[in-house]
Amino acid sequence: MTSETNSRTRRPRIIVFAALGAFLATVLVALVLVLSGVVSFAQGDKVPCNDLTTYDQVQAAMTDHADVLQRIRSVGSGSDVTVEPIRANCPATDGQSGQTGQADQLGYLRITYATDAERDAIRNILSDATLGVWATLENR
């Protein structure tokens, strides 16, 4: 084997090892970014965080407007329609710690339904009554 042949066989190996090293370095950097929380794949709630009230106010609305919420629940047959208070997954702002369980955390009501007829009936109820908190409608 001559030196020229020897260098020809080394070049492809060097290129392969360099590409493999670059790939592994990229994977390592990406892993560090994900584990440190700089890059997150978690999806936040699709609610307007600036329009939400506190979670405590949402819980109070569950009591204060129990009659309206019962009308909403009765739209469905059995357990098709549910109403539950949700802690919003919003970024922390001034006065909010961003931690679950804090009194000033934002919240909203999630109303789930099974059919289009249930959705329409719930919308009719909500158009006549004001809950004072943000409410979302979600199909099961």
C-alpha positions in Angstrom: 0.0 0.0 0.0 1.5 3.3 -1.0 1.2 6.5 0.9 -1.2 7.9 -1.7 -3.6 4.9 -1.3 -3.3 5.1 2.4 -4.4 8.8 2.4 -7.3 8.0 0.1 -8.7 5.5 2.5 -8.2 7.8 5.5 -10.1 10.8 4.1 -13.5 9.1 4.0 -13.0 7.9 7.5 -12.0 11.3 8.8 -15.1 12.8 7.1 -17.3 10.2 8.6 -15.9 10.7 12.1 -16.1 14.5 11.8 -19.7 14.3 10.7 -20.5 11.8 13.5 -18.7 14.1 16.0 -20.7 17.2 14.8 -23.9 15.2 15.0 -23.2 14.0 18.6 -22.2 17.5 19.7 -25.5 18.9 18.3 -27.5 16.2 20.0 -25.7 17.0 23.3 -26.4 20.7 23.0 -30.0 20.1 22.2 -30.3 17.7 25.2 -28.8 20.2 27.6 -31.2 23.0 26.3 -34.2 20.8 26.8 -33.2 19.5 30.2 -32.3 23.0 31.5 -35.7 24.3 30.4 -34.4 26.8 27.9 -36.3 24.9 25.1 -39.7 23.4 26.1 -42.1 21.4 24.1 -44.9 21.9 26.6 -47.9 23.6 25.1 -49.6 26.3 27.1 -53.3 26.7 27.4 -55.0 28.3 24.5 -56.6 31.0 26.5 -56.0 34.7 26.6 -53.9 35.0 29.8 -54.4 38.8 30.0 -58.2 38.3 30.2 -58.2 35.6 32.9 -59.2 36.1 36.6 -57.5 34.4 39.5 -58.1 30.8 40.2 -59.7 31.7 43.5 -62.3 33.8 41.6 -63.0 30.9 39.3 -63.6 28.7 42.3 -65.9 31.4 43.8 -67.8 31.5 40.5 -68.4 27.8 40.8 -70.3 28.5 44.0 -71.8 31.9 43.1 -73.2 30.6 39.8 -74.0 27.1 40.8 -77.5 27.3 39.3 -76.2 28.3 35.8 -73.5 25.6 36.0 -76.1 23.1 36.9 -78.2 24.1 33.9 -75.1 23.6 31.7 -74.4 20.2 33.2 -78.1 19.1 32.7 -77.7 19.8 28.9 -75.9 16.5 28.5 -77.2 13.0 29.1 -75.4 11.4 32.0 -71.9 12.7 32.3 -71.5 14.1 28.8 -71.2 17.7 29.9 -68.7 18.6 32.6 -67.6 21.9 34.2 -64.3 22.1 36.0 -62.1 24.9 37.2 -58.6 24.9 35.6 -55.4 26.5 36.7 -54.1 28.3 33.6 -50.7 27.5 32.2 -49.8 31.1 31.7 -46.4 32.7 32.0 -45.9 34.5 35.4 -46.3 38.2 35.4 -45.9 40.8 38.1 -47.6 39.7 41.3 -47.7 36.0 40.2 -45.2 33.4 41.3 -46.1 31.0 38.4 -46.2 28.1 40.9 -49.2 25.9 41.2 -51.2 26.5 44.4 -50.5 30.2 44.7 -53.5 32.3 45.4 -52.8 34.7 42.6 -52.5 32.1 39.9 -54.9 32.6 36.9 -57.7 30.2 36.1 -60.7 29.6 33.9 -63.6 27.2 33.6 -63.4 24.3 31.1 -66.8 23.0 29.9 -66.7 19.8 27.9 -69.5 18.4 25.7 -70.0 15.5 23.4 -72.4 16.7 20.6 -72.9 19.8 18.6 -76.4 20.1 20.0 -75.0 20.2 23.5 -72.5 22.8 22.4 -75.2 25.0 21.0 -77.4 24.6 24.1 -74.4 25.6 26.3 -73.7 28.6 24.2 -77.3 29.7 24.6 -77.1 29.4 28.4 -73.8 31.3 28.4 -75.3 34.1 26.2 -78.1 34.7 28.8 -75.9 34.3 32.0 -72.7 35.9 33.0 -70.3 33.8 35.0 -67.7 36.6 35.5 -64.8 34.3 34.6 -63.4 33.0 31.3 -64.9 29.7 30.1 -63.8 27.5 27.3 -65.9 24.9 25.4 -64.2 21.7 24.4 -65.5 18.7 22.5 -64.7 15.4 24.2 
